[in-house]
Amino acid sequence: MKGLILAGGRGTRLRPITHTGPKQLVPVANKPVLEYAIEDLKEAGITEIGIVLGNLGREAIQEHLGDGTDFGVEITYIIQGNPLGLAHAAGCAEEFVDGDDFVMYLGDNILEGGVTDLVESFETGDHAAGIALQRVENPQQFGVADVDEDGTVKELVEKPDDPPSNLALIGIYVFSPAIFDAIETLEPSWRGELEITDAIQSLLDDGRSIDSAIVEGWWKDTGKPEDVLEANRLVLEDALGTVNGTIEDGADITGQVDVAEGAIIEDGAVVRGPVSIGEDVRITADTYLGPYTSIGAGSTIESAHVENTVVAGDATIRTSVKIVDSLIGESATIDTADDLLPEGKRLVVGENSQLKL
């Protein structure tokens, strides 16, 4: 079985962060979102992975992942170009799949339990496809599956007014090569895209078996700033608090705090975990880092108050204003401006930005 990760979306809901880089490289607990998908596939025993790329940020993703050696997998890059729907992205990978079954994983998803259960369930039967589902409180906003007692899918309905269940599709699938024949029959939807739910429904209409597995742990689509912050919180809750950097005497540390190599928390700094501090980060005296904060590699936090915030790498923050519930892009600078002291603000700051607060 092979893996296919879709990384071609434009990331419009994460702008301005995604004006200068792909959303799949936005960090969650100091790890790009895309790496979580790779880890899940590897855990399920899948090491041949195709990455479907669009027109935005493809070079950055290729530079970061390379050939996959650093992650213990073999990566092949597949160029989709303009994103014309999930089914179109899958169709672009037919040559890579080469007759094998494959897992298709949306590259901005993070889930707690991995994909092993979905893969194992699919392999136990003669299924044309398998879908990961999760119970949701608002099924009207999702594609919804109607399943029988054995988990076999009877029907898929897109954003129904009267949903047959509360089981939503979360963007992780297992397919046999039969999916490519179904994709060939599709017409663009009202959005102008080839919809993967239409392809799966076509398999159902042809009498093919569609399996399902219910994800019991948490799942997040990191498409919006608040979703990135929530995913960061969920991942940090399971952090072990490994210290490979330096914590000076006099630093006040409470809770689980990951401190990477080369990082330093200086005397007089206060850190309340869970917190993740990347390589070569400097946390100076009189700085307060509150819970659910991740500071990216090479950043400096100087006499600042930061909590429930994701800071990408090489950023500099030195301001007396509280920064909370914020997403700060790579190489951003947030400095103090005289005579301008607003109350704490929620920020989304793009890469290489310069801001005075």
N, C-alpha and C positions, 0 to 999 in steps of 0.2 A: 504494500500500500504506500502511496505517495501523499505528500502534503502540498496544499496550494494556499498561499496567503495573499489576500487582495490588499494591495497598498497603493491604489491608484486614485483614491478620492481627492477632491480639492480641499477639503477641510475648511469650508467657508464659515462654519459656526465657531471656529477657533481663531478667526482673524482678530487682531493683527499677527498673532503668533505664527500662523501658517502663510503669511505673505512671503516669508523668507525660508521656509522649510516645511517638510511634510509632516502631517499630523501624526503619522505613525512613529516618529522619532521624539514626540513630546514625552518628557520623562515622568514616570510615576514611581515614587520612592527611589529616585535616582537610577531608573532603568527605563530605556525607551519602551513604549507600549509594544512595539513589534517584537521585542525579545521575549515577552511573555508568551506570545503565540508560538514562537519557535520552541521554547521550553516545553510547552504543552504537547506539541507534536512529538518531540523527542521522547518525552516521558511515555507516550503511547507507542513507542517503538518505531516511529516514522523519522527517517533521517534524509530521505530524498525530498527536498522541498523546493517548489517553484514559488517565486515572488512575482506577482503581477504588478507592473509599474505603470503609472500614468505619465503625463507630461510634466507634472510639477514634482520637483524634489527627487527625481529618480537617481540623479548622481549622488546625492547625499545618502540615500539608502544603500546604494551599491558600495559607496566608500565605507559606510559604517559596518555593513555585514560582510563585505568581501565575498569569498567563496564558501563561507560557512564554517571553515576550519576552526575558528576560535570558539564556535558554539557546538562543535561536535556533529555537524550536519553538512550535507552537500547541497549548495544553493544554485539554482538555475534561475536566471532573470528572464521574464517574459514581458514584452512591451505591449500594453493595451492601447496606449495613446489616450485619446479622449474617453472619459468614463461613460460608456453607453449602456450601463446596467450590469448587474451581477451575473446574469446569464451570458452576456457578451464577454465579460472577463473570464468566466469559466471556459467558454468556447475558444478563447485565445490560447488556452493551455492544452488543447487536445493532443498536439504533437508531444508535449512534455509528458503527459499522462501515459501515452503509448499503450493503451489497452488495460491499464491497471485500475483498481479502485483507488479513490483518493478522498482525503478530507479537505474541505474548503472552509477557510477560516477568515473572517473579516479582520483585517489587520489592526483595527482600532478597538477591538474587544478584549476585555480581561475577565476571566472567570476563575472562581476559587477552586473548583474541582477538577479542572483539566478536561481532556476529551477522551480519556481511556475508556470510560464506561460506554460512551457513544460508539466508539470503534468496536469494542468487544460485542456489544449488542448487535451491531450491523453484521458482524462476521458470523454470528450464530445462525443466521437464516439466509434465505435466498431473496435478498432485498435489492431493489434497484437504487434505493437511496435511503438515507437516514437523516433525521433532523434533531437538533438539540432544542429543547423546549424549557421554558420556565413559567411557573405560575406568576401572574401579574394581577394587580388590582384594577388596571385600566385596559382590558383586552381590546377595547374599541380603537386603541391607538396603535395596534400591532397587527401583523399577520398572525392569524390564530389557526391552530390545528384542532380538528375533532378526531379523537383517537378511541380505539376500543380498549377492552380490559387488558389485552396483551401488548398494548403500546403501538399497534399497527394504525397508521394514519388512514382515516376514512375520507377526510376532506380538508382543504386549506381555504381559508377565507381571509381576504385582505381588509383590515380595518372595518370589521362588520359592525353595523348598528345593533344587531342582536347576536352577540358572539355565542357559538356553540359550546365554548369552554373558556377557561381563563389561561390556557396554555399558549404562550406566545413564542414565535420563532425568534431566536436570538442571534442568528447570523453565523452558525457553525453547522456544517453539513457533511455527510459522507455520501459519495456518489459512486455508482458503477459506471462503466463507459456508456451505458444506455442513455445517460443524461445528454450526451452530445447529439444523439438523434432527436431527442426532444427539443433541444435548443434550435436545431435546424428548422423546426416547424413554426417557430415563434414569429409573431408580428410585434412591432414596438407598441408599448402601452401608451396611455394618454400622456405619460411623462416623456415619451420619445425614447424609452429604454426597453431593453430585453430583460424581463423580470424572471428571476430564478423561481419564484413561487409559481409562475405560469408553466415553467418547464416541469416542475415537480407535479403539478396538477395534471399535466399532459401524461406523465407516467401513470398516475392514478387512473386517469380515464382509459388508458390502455390496459388496465387490469394488473399493473405491476405493483408489487408490495413495497410500501414505504414504512420504514421502521422509525421509532422515536426513542429518545432518552430524555428524562426530565432532570434538569440541573437543579440540585437541591441547595447548593451553596450560592453565594452572591455572584452577580454578573453585572458588568458595567460596559456600556458603549461610551467611549471617551470622546464623543464628538463635540462636547461643549465644555467651557471652562469649569462649570460646576460639577460636571461628570469627572473631569480629571482630578479635581480636588477630592471628590468622594472616593474614587478609585485609590488615590494616594492614601486616604484615611484607612480604607479597608486593608490595603497591603501593609501599612505601618502597624496596624493592630497585631499582626502576626510577626513583627520584627523581633529578632533575638537579642539585639543590643550588643553587637560585636564591636570591640574597640581595637582598631589597628593604628590609629593616630595618637595624638598627644592631648591629654587633659591635664592642664596645669593645676597645681595645688591652689586652692581658693576658688576654682570654678565650682559652681553649684549645679550639680547634675541630679535629676530625679527621673525615674522611669527608664524605659528601654530607649537607648540612644546608640545608633550605629555611627561610628566614626571611622572613616576610611583612611588608608595610608596617606601620610603627609599632611593630614588635616590637624588643626590645632584649635583647642578651645582655651582661651586665655583666662588667667586669674581675673575674677570679677564678673565673668560671664555667667548667665543663668540659662540653663537648658531644661525644659520640661518635656520629657518624652511622651509618646513615641516620636522620635525625630531621626531623620537620615541626613548625615553630613558626608558629602562626597570627598574625593581625593583633593588634597592641597587647598582645602577651604580654611579660611581664617575667621574665627569668631572672636571679636575683641572684647575687652572689658566693657562693662556697662551695656552689653547686648543682652536682650531677652529673646530666646527662641521658645515659642509655645508649642503645645502638642500638635501633631499632624503636620509638621513642617519638613520639607525636603530641600536641602541646599545643594545645588549642583557643583561639580568639580571646578576648582579654580576660582570660586567666588569669595568675596570678602563682605562680611556683615559687621559693620562698625557702629557701635553705640546706637543700635536700632532695636525696635520691638517688632518681631515678625512671628505670626502664628497662623496655623491652618493655611499654609501657603506653599506653593511649589515654585522654587527658584531654579531656573536652568543654569547651565554652566557659565563661568567667567563673568558673572554679574557682580556689581558693586552696589551695596545699599548702605548709606550713611545718612540717616534722617531721624529726627526725634518723633516723627509722626508714626503712629501705629499702622502697620501693614497687616491686614487680616483677610482671609478668604480670597487670596489673590494668586494669579498666575503670572510669573515674571519671566520674560524671554531671555534667551542666551545673549550674553554680553551687554545686557541692559545696565544702565547706571541710574540710580535713584539717589538724589542728593538733597541737601537742605537748602531752602531758599529763605533768605531773611525776610521777615515781616509777612510771611505767608505760611500760616500754621493751621490748616484745616483739620477737621476731625478725621478719625480713621476712615479710610476709603477702601472699597473693593476695587482692585486693579486688574486689568489684563494688559500687559506691557509687551510689545513686540521686541524681537531681537534687535540689538544695536541701538535701542532707543536711549534717549537721555531725558531724564525727568527730574524736576526739582519740586520738592514738597515742603 
